[in-house]
Amino acid sequence: MAEEVVVKEVLSPERIKAGQELIARLGSSGLSVEASFWLYSSETNRWTLVIASPLVTNHGPRKAVEILLRALDTMPQEMARVLGNDLTVMEHNKPLVVGFYRMREQGLMGKGQWSGHAVINGEYVEDAYVY
């Protein structure tokens, strides 16, 4: 009987650095970032950079995506390319975002922290890298 083996996509140091650079640029662009993290999904075998902001909550994702794209345009091309299309914006009051925020407030998680195979505020996280 053959067994199917799926190799998990690795979150490279280059992608982590590019994400950090993008988040820094967003801070000076008018998009308040409440939380930011890479989130892994085994269903797609992909990492997605999640940017959570009150702007998304209060005005919808369109404005946040416009600012995100402008910030990407200011980055060195190689860095922006490393991020690819694996970016999304999220409301800042979603349970997962609130959970990561609370963990940081309580000193249970610092910047640049990995979290995996855990339930965060009622949501299962297979793997995540939190800025």
VMD Tcl script that draws the C-alpha trace (Angstrom):
set ca {
  {0.00 0.00 0.00}
  {1.45 3.36 -1.07}
  {1.54 6.19 1.41}
  {1.25 9.81 0.34}
  {3.75 12.13 1.99}
  {3.18 15.88 1.93}
  {6.17 18.10 2.55}
  {5.27 21.24 4.47}
  {6.24 24.52 2.85}
  {8.96 26.23 4.88}
  {8.63 29.83 5.98}
  {12.02 31.16 4.91}
  {14.03 33.80 6.78}
  {13.75 35.97 3.65}
  {9.96 35.94 3.86}
  {10.05 36.72 7.58}
  {12.39 39.67 6.90}
  {10.29 40.91 3.96}
  {7.15 40.72 6.10}
  {8.85 42.69 8.85}
  {9.89 45.35 6.31}
  {6.36 45.61 4.94}
  {4.90 45.99 8.43}
  {7.40 48.75 9.20}
  {6.39 50.58 6.02}
  {2.71 50.19 6.88}
  {3.30 51.88 10.22}
  {4.28 55.09 8.43}
  {1.62 54.81 5.73}
  {-1.52 55.42 7.75}
  {-2.48 51.78 8.25}
  {-2.48 51.04 11.97}
  {-1.37 47.43 12.43}
  {-2.87 45.82 15.54}
  {-1.29 42.43 14.85}
  {0.68 40.77 12.09}
  {1.61 37.15 11.65}
  {2.35 34.43 9.13}
  {-0.30 31.70 9.31}
  {0.19 28.23 7.84}
  {-2.61 26.17 6.31}
  {-2.05 22.49 5.58}
  {-5.08 22.53 3.27}
  {-3.24 24.78 0.84}
  {0.30 24.05 2.09}
  {0.88 27.80 2.12}
  {1.88 30.53 4.49}
  {-0.15 33.74 4.45}
  {0.97 37.05 5.95}
  {-2.00 38.40 7.90}
  {-2.22 42.12 8.67}
  {-4.92 42.95 11.25}
  {-6.05 46.54 11.48}
  {-8.90 48.64 12.91}
  {-9.15 50.21 9.43}
  {-10.44 46.87 8.10}
  {-12.92 46.64 10.97}
  {-14.20 50.19 10.60}
  {-14.07 50.71 6.82}
  {-13.75 47.29 5.22}
  {-10.74 45.66 3.55}
  {-10.59 47.76 0.36}
  {-8.87 50.82 1.85}
  {-6.43 48.64 3.81}
  {-5.52 46.66 0.69}
  {-4.91 49.91 -1.23}
  {-2.48 51.09 1.46}
  {-0.87 47.64 1.58}
  {-0.29 47.66 -2.18}
  {1.20 51.18 -2.06}
  {3.57 50.07 0.71}
  {4.57 47.02 -1.35}
  {5.39 49.34 -4.27}
  {7.89 51.23 -2.09}
  {9.79 48.07 -1.13}
  {12.82 46.75 -3.01}
  {11.48 44.57 -5.81}
  {13.26 41.43 -4.56}
  {11.64 41.76 -1.13}
  {8.18 42.39 -2.51}
  {8.57 39.39 -4.82}
  {9.46 37.15 -1.85}
  {6.09 37.98 -0.29}
  {4.27 36.97 -3.46}
  {0.48 37.00 -3.33}
  {0.39 35.48 0.12}
  {-0.98 38.56 1.89}
  {-4.32 39.26 3.49}
  {-5.92 41.85 5.74}
  {-8.15 41.00 8.67}
  {-10.39 42.78 11.15}
  {-8.50 43.57 14.33}
  {-11.21 42.14 16.58}
  {-11.22 38.58 15.17}
  {-10.73 35.91 17.88}
  {-7.32 34.81 16.59}
  {-5.99 38.38 16.51}
  {-7.35 39.10 19.98}
  {-5.81 35.86 21.23}
  {-2.34 36.69 19.93}
  {-2.66 40.23 21.30}
  {-3.65 38.96 24.77}
  {-0.80 36.46 24.81}
  {1.66 39.24 24.05}
  {0.11 41.51 26.73}
  {0.42 38.73 29.30}
  {4.06 38.09 28.37}
  {3.26 34.63 27.02}
  {4.48 35.52 23.56}
  {7.14 37.95 22.39}
  {7.88 39.43 19.00}
  {9.26 36.98 16.50}
  {7.59 34.05 18.23}
  {6.50 30.74 16.73}
  {3.22 29.18 17.77}
  {1.97 25.87 16.50}
  {-0.48 23.10 17.17}
  {-2.24 25.31 19.65}
  {-5.71 26.66 20.28}
  {-5.56 30.45 20.42}
  {-8.73 32.08 21.74}
  {-10.81 29.15 20.52}
  {-9.14 28.82 17.08}
  {-6.76 26.03 16.13}
  {-3.42 27.25 14.81}
  {-1.42 24.68 12.93}
  {1.62 26.93 12.72}
  {2.22 30.66 12.96}
  {5.01 33.18 13.19}
  {3.92 36.27 15.10}
  {5.69 39.63 14.68}
}
mol new
graphics top color blue
foreach p $ca { graphics top sphere $p radius 0.5 }
foreach p [lrange $ca 0 end-1] q [lrange $ca 1 end] { graphics top cylinder $p $q radius 0.2 }
display resetview
